[in-house]
Amino acid sequence: MLFRLPEAAKVIENPSPAEAKELTSKMPNATPTRHGNLNVQTEVVSRSKRSTYIVTDEPDGQNQAITREEGHKWAEAQDAYIADQDMVVIDGFIGNDPDFRTPARLYIEAANANIAAMQQQLYFTPADGEHDPELTVVYTPNLKAAGYPDDRLIAVDLEQGVTRVFNSDYFGESKKGGLRMWNKLVYDRGGLPLHAGCKIIPTESGEKVGMIVGLSGTGKTTTTFTRQNGSIPVQDDFVAWMPNGHVYVTENGCFAKTFGINPDDEPTIYGAVTQPDSYLENVSQHGDEVDFYDTSYTQNGRATFPFGVIEAGADRDIADAHFLLILNRNENIIPAVAKLEGPQAAAFFMLGETQGTSAGGADEAGKFLRVPGTNPFFPMPHDLQGNRFLELLEEHPLEVYLMNTGRVGGPESDERSKKVKIKHSSAIVKGIAEGTIEWETDPDFHYLVASSVPGMDADDLDVLQPRLLYEGAGRAEDYRALAERFKAERAEFLKAFPSLSDEIVAAVR
């Protein structure tokens, strides 16, 4: 069912990138940097999870919901508001495969033109001619929704294919507004939407395709863009894993977290966000100089850039993936890497264990979380994710790994702990692609842990086997207590999903 846009005082349809940048430059909160790009300071600095509701008269018990009558009331209020506003239309595709791409549209207040410009960088550009979107985001950052948390509302109508956003000027609500609805389309077609990056790594035995699943802030973008053997990124945030084994991309650009990026550790991302075609959001700035380490305003500084400014493979056809990484950022007994098999892989996919970051807002930052599939945007019961993952894994086997991008042995304040550094993770990814890691069975969790990884110094090998790190520090009892607690908590967590396969639940005992 096609959705008709509400009428506005003026509509700017599909401005060119230069025109969108000119509109953005007129915003009072947009500041030019010495790199020739624009940096916008927003009032809302992260996703508004507690203000997000599915519009339905049949709630699933998992997602917050409002009735269709309530959704209609707010739709009418937004339409009436838009009648007096200047609006911008941005058309594009989620995905680029002619047989799989989804036509999408953003309708945003011109007063917040940076959101239009940033979304334009992420959509694949439609061909000239009529564009009939399946998914639409209607976005009014300056209209409050009184009575909802923070007077903010993100109303997701999956049946109509429309998300309406009220009172948030954070770009992430536009990006995820379309992708959240796309999640359901993929599942309905027999596939699984993965909150994942994707990269191609050349090896002596051929190119290896890896998918990198992870909650925002766990190192998904860093792992995707870090180079191994001249690897190239294919996708940064969402891919579809389909019943035929194919992997389909979603976006033609990247929405990167900028905290701490530097030209030494992350040269590709650093170069991409410090050039004229990128847009910055909430990055600290003094004069025309940006500071990616200053978090006085927010740690969730962001940037968009089109893949055209780097070497990327967004237009490559991905017939099959060879491995999948499940990222978490923790500070306990999870090893830098573990190899998972069968139902155990589906179990850890469902567990989605990680420490929350500023990307999820103050309610999540710093807290230990379990987010099934590390996908907080899946708009249906999570049981479906775990079962579909196991089905696809059985039909199209690939290697699955758990990767800790945080610390082992405790927080940074504990001198006995160790950081899993970017260079460690990069060596691990290279070793996975080349098949050069040596493995042994962990006696507590029964997954495989690495006994050696080419390129890692001997002094760092204890991040591969946390049990040895704890025992070496005289903390064997601490380790055993944590191991028993984790096993019990994991089993209890998975039991809470009534339709989840018994195989998956049993895999963590």
N, C-alpha and C positions, 0 to 999 in steps of 0.2 A: 504494500500500500504506500503510494507516494505521499510524502509530507509536503504541504504547501507552507512556505515561509511566511510569517506574519509581515504585513506591510510596515514600512518605516518611512520617516521623513525624507531620508535619502539613502540610497544603497550604492556602495562602491563595489562593483563586481570584479572579482579576480584581478586586483591590481598586479602590475609587474613587480618583481622583487625590488627594483629601484623605487617604484612608487610606494610600496609597503614600507620601505626603509624611510622614505621621506615623511610618510604619515607618522611613523614611530618617533622620528626626530622632533616632532612638534609636541610630544607628550612632556609635561613639566617634570616628570620623574625619570626621563631618559637622558643619559649623559654620555657624550662621546668619549672614547678612550684614545690613547695614543696609537692603538692598533687600527683605528679607523672604523671600529664597530661601536655599537650602542649598548649601554648597560642600564637596565631598568630596575629601579627599586620598587618592590611591590609591598602592599600592606599585608597580604597573606603570603606566607613563606613556605608552605608545604601543602600536601593534599589534605582535604577535610573529610577524613574517614567518617567521623561521627555525624556529619551532615549529609551523608550519601544514603539515598533510599531507592529501592526498586519500586516502581509503580505497578502494583498488582493487588487483586482482591484475593489472591491465594498465596500468602507468604510461605516461604520454604523453611522458616525457622532458623535459617543461618544468616541471611542478609536482612538488614533493616528494610522495612517496607512502609509505604503509604498507600492508601486506597486509590482507586482510579478516580473517584470523585474528588479526593484531595489533590491529586495530580492535575486534574482538569481545572480546578480552581486556580492553581498557581500558573498553569499554562495561559489561562485567560489574563491573569494579572501581568504576566511577562509580555504577552502580545500587546496589551494596552500601553505598557511602558515603551515598547519598541516603536509604536506608532509616532512617537515624538523624538526619536533618536536617529542619528546617522549610523548606519551599519555597514559592515564589510562582509562580503561573501568570499570564502576561499573554497574552491572545489579541488578534489584530487582523489587518488585511489589509496586505499590501504592494501598494499601488495602490488606487484607488478606483473604477475603471470596472467596473460590474457584469459586463461580459463579459470582463474581463481581470485583475481583481484576484486576488491569491494569498493564501489563508488561511494565517496563520503563527502560531507560538506560541513564547514564551520560558518556560523552566522554570529558575528561578534560586534560589539559596540566599537565604532571608529575611535572613540576616546581611549581605547586600549589596543591600539593597532599593533603593538609588539606581539600580542598573542596571535593575530592574523599572520604576521610576518614569520613567526617561529613555526606555526603550523604549516605554512606554505613550504618551508624547508623540509618537513618530514613527509608530507604527502608525495606520492608519485604523481607527476603532472598528467592531467587528462589530455587526450587529443582534442583538437578543435571540434566544436560541435556540441550537441545537446548532452547534458550531464544529468543523469537521474540517480541521485544518491539513495543508497539503501540505508545509510546511517547518517544522522544529522545531529550536530551539537549546536544548540541555541544558547548563546552565552551573554549574559548581562552582568558584568562585574560590579556595576554601580546600583543595582537594585537589590534591596534587602528582602529577606524572607523572614519576617518577624515571627517569633515563636519557635524557630528551629535553632539548633546549637550555633551560637555566634551569629544569629540572624542570617544563616547561610544554608543553602539547599542545593544539592545535586540530585535531581529527580531523573531516574533512569527507566525509561519505558522500553523494555526489550521487545515487546510485541509490535510497537509502532516504529522502533528503530530510531528513537529520538531521546537525547539527553539534554535536559535544561539545567543550566548553571546560574545560580543567583549569588551575588555578593562575594565573589572570590576573583582576585586579579592574578592568581598564580597560574602560570601556563600549563602546569601539569594536569589541570582539570580539563583542558581542551584535548591534550594528547590522549589521556586515559579515558576521556569521555567516549571517543570513537573506538578505542581498542577494547574497552570493557564490553561494549555491545558486540564487537567482532568476535570476542571469546565465545559467545553463544553460537554464532554462525558456524564457527569452526567445529565446535562439539556436535552440533546438529548434523554436520556433514560427515560425521564418523571419525573426526580427528581430535587432536588435543592441542589447545593453545598453550604455549610454553612462554613464561616470563623469562625470556632467554636471549642471550647474544648468540652469534654464530660466526665461526671463522674457518678458513681453509689453511692448512699447514702443509707445505711441500715436504715430503720425505723421500728416501731412496726407494721405498716401495710404493710410491705414488702419493697423490694428494689425500690428506685426511681431513674430514669435515667434523668439527666439534661444535656441540651446542653447550652453552653456559647458562644454567638456570640459577637465578639468585634474586633475593629481595633487594630493592634499591639500597645502595650504600654498602653492599657486601663485596664489591670489587668486580661486578659483572662487566662493566665497561672497561675497566683496567685490564681484566683478563682477556677480554675480546680483542683489545687493541695492542696489547703487548706482543712484540714480534718474536716468533720462533721460526727460523729457517726462511725468513722473508714472508711469513704468513700475512694474509690480508683479512681484515674484518668483512663480514658479509652483512651482519645485522647486530644491532645493539640491544634491543629491548624485548621484542616479541617475535616469535616464529610459530608457524603451524606445522605440527607433525601429523601427517595424514595417513589413512589406511593403506595407501600404496607405498608407504615408506618415505615419500617425498617430503622435503622441508621447504616451506614457502615463507618468504620474507614479508614484512609489513611496511617498513618505512625507508625513505630515501635520504635519511639524515639521522642525527643523533642528538639526544637530550642528555648531556653529560653532567655529572656532579663535578664541581670544580675545586672543592676543598683539597688543598695540598698538592694540586698538580704542578709539575715542574718539568723542564725540558730534559732532565737527566733520567727520571724514572718513567715518565709517560710522554715521550717526545711527540708521538703522533697526535694525541689529544691536545697537548699544550699548543702545538702548532696550529691545530684546527680552530681552537677557541681564541687565538690571538691573531686573527686576520679579519679583514673588513667585512666578510660575508657572515660572520657568526653574530649571534645575539647573546648577550649576557643578562642574567637575571639574579639580582641580589648579591653580586660580587662586590666585595669591599673596594672602594675607590677613593684615592686621594689625588686631587687635581685630575690629570688624565691618566694616572698610573693605577692599575688594578693590583690587588693584593689577594692572592688565592689562599693565604694562610690566616688572614684576619677573620675571626668568626664573631666579632662583636655585634653584628646585626643578625646573622644566621650562619650556621654551618652548612646549610642547604643551598649554597650558591650553585647556580646552574648555567648552562650554555647550550644553545642549539647551533648546529652547523650542518650544511648539506654534505653528503658523501662526495660530491664533486670536487671538494677542496683537498681530498686525500685519495690515496690509492685504496679502493674498496671493491668488494665483489657483490654489491647489492643486485646487480643484473645477472648474476650467474645462476644457472639452473642447478639446483641441488637435488640430485636423484635420491641419495641416501646419506644419512649421517653415520659416522663411525664410532663416535663416543659422545657421552653427555656428562658434564660436570654439574654437581649439585653444590653450589657455594653456600657457605655459612661463615659468619664472622663471630667467632666465640673466643672464650678465654678460659677453657677448662681442659677436658680430657679428649676432645675431638682431635684426631691427628691431622697433619697438614694434608694428607691424602689417604683415602681408603678405597679399595676396590669392592664394588657391590655386585651381587648377582641375583637374578630372578626376583622373587617376591621381596627379598631384602632390599633390592634397589627401589621397588615401588614403595616400600615402607619408609625409607629415608626421604624419598620424594614427597610422601605425604607428611612426614614430620616437619620438613621445612624449618629446621632449627637454626636460629641465628639471633644475634643481638640487634635490637631495633636501632635505627638511625634517625637523623633529623628529617629524612625524606618522608617518614610516616607521621611527622608531627611530634609535639611534646609528649603525647600519650604513649608513644612507642620508643622514643629515643633512649638508648642505654638499657632497655629492659630485655630480658631473655624471652624470645618469642618462638612460637611454633605456628608457622603459616603454611598450610598445605600447598605443596607445589611451589612454595615461595611466591605464590600468585594471589595477592589480595584483591585482584580485579576479576576473579572468576565469579560470575554473577549467579551461579547455581550451586546446589549442594556439593561439598567437596568430595564426598564419596565417589562421585562420578569421575573426578580427576584421577584418583588412585586406581580405580578399576580400569579405566581407559588406558592409563599408563602401562599397566601390566599386560593388557591385551595387545597393545602395539609392540611392546618389548618382546612378547612371545612370537608375534608375526614377523617382526623385523628386528632381530637381535642386534644390539649395539653394546659397547662397553659403558658401564655407568660407574662414576666415581664420586665420592664425597670429598670436598675440598674445604679446609678451614683457612680463611684468609685473615684470621685475627691473631690470637695468641694461644699458647699452650702452657698450662701450669698456673694460670691466674692472671689478674689484671696487670696493667703496666706498673702499678705501684708496688707489685710484688717482685723483688729482684730475682726471685727463683724462676720466674716465668720467662718465656722466650717468644719473640715476635716471629710470625710467619711473614717474611718479607716478600716484596714483589719479585725479587730475583729468585727466591725459593719457589714460588708459585709458577714462575715462568719456566724454570728447569723441570718442574713436575709436568707441566703441560707438554713440553718438548719430549720428555721421556714417555709420556702416554702415547703421543702421536707416533713416536719411533719404536715403541715397544721395548724400551731398554731398562725399565724399572724392574728390580728384583722384589718379589713379594713373599710374605709369609703370613700364616693365619694368626690373627689376634686371639688370644685365649679367652678373653672376656666377652668380646662382641661378635666374634666369628666372621668378621669381614677380613679382607686381606689388607695388611699394612706393608709399607715399603721398608725393606732392609737397606736399600741403597738407591740413590737417584743420581745419575750422571750430572755433573755440574754443581752438586751441592757439597760444601765443605764438610769434613768429618765432624767438626765442632757443632754443626747445625743438625746433624742427623737425628738428635733426640726429639725434634719437633715431629718426626715421622712416627715415633712410637711413644706416646705420652706416658705409658706405664714405666718405661725406662727413665724418663725425665723425672717423674715423681720419686721413683725408687732411688735414683742417684742423689736426690736432695733429702733423703731420709723421710719421705712422705708416702710410703707405701700404704699405710692405713688410710690416708686421705684419698688416695686413688681408688682403693677398694670400695670405700664408702660412696664415692661419686659414681663408680661403675654400677653398683647395685641400685643407687637412686635413679640413675638415668634409665636403666632397663625397666624398672617398675613404672616410672613416669611415662616412658614411651608407650608401653603396653596400655596403660590407662588412657592415654591420649587417643590412641587409635581405636580403642573399644568404643569411644564416644561417637563414632561414625557408623550408624546401624547397618548401612548397606555395603560397607567396605568388605572386600573379600577376606575370608578367614585366613587364607594363605598370607596375606599382607600383614594382618594383625599378629599372626604367630611368628613372623620373621624377626621380631625384635626381642623375643623372650630368651 
